[in-house]
């Protein structure tokens, strides 16, 4: 499966708790942090949920 790189581009301040937990599940704790994941449906769903806070590089 392909891998994707997910970068947090906006702050998590004033976000709902479920979005903060999603960022934690993706491994994003700080601004401009980049993590690499397999492009599985679960990961893509999490990225879609916080798409306004992250950017994706394939």
Secondary structure in CASP SS format (residue, H / E / C, confidence):
PFRMAT SS
TARGET T0000
AUTHOR 0000-0000-0000
METHOD secondary structure of the structure
MODEL  1
X C 1.00
X C 1.00
X E 1.00
X E 1.00
X E 1.00
X E 1.00
X E 1.00
X E 1.00
X C 1.00
X C 1.00
X C 1.00
X C 1.00
X C 1.00
X C 1.00
X C 1.00
X C 1.00
X H 1.00
X H 1.00
X H 1.00
X H 1.00
X H 1.00
X H 1.00
X H 1.00
X H 1.00
X H 1.00
X H 1.00
X C 1.00
X C 1.00
X C 1.00
X C 1.00
X C 1.00
X C 1.00
X C 1.00
X E 1.00
X E 1.00
X E 1.00
X E 1.00
X E 1.00
X C 1.00
X C 1.00
X H 1.00
X H 1.00
X H 1.00
X H 1.00
X H 1.00
X H 1.00
X H 1.00
X H 1.00
X H 1.00
X C 1.00
X C 1.00
X C 1.00
X C 1.00
X E 1.00
X E 1.00
X E 1.00
X E 1.00
X C 1.00
END
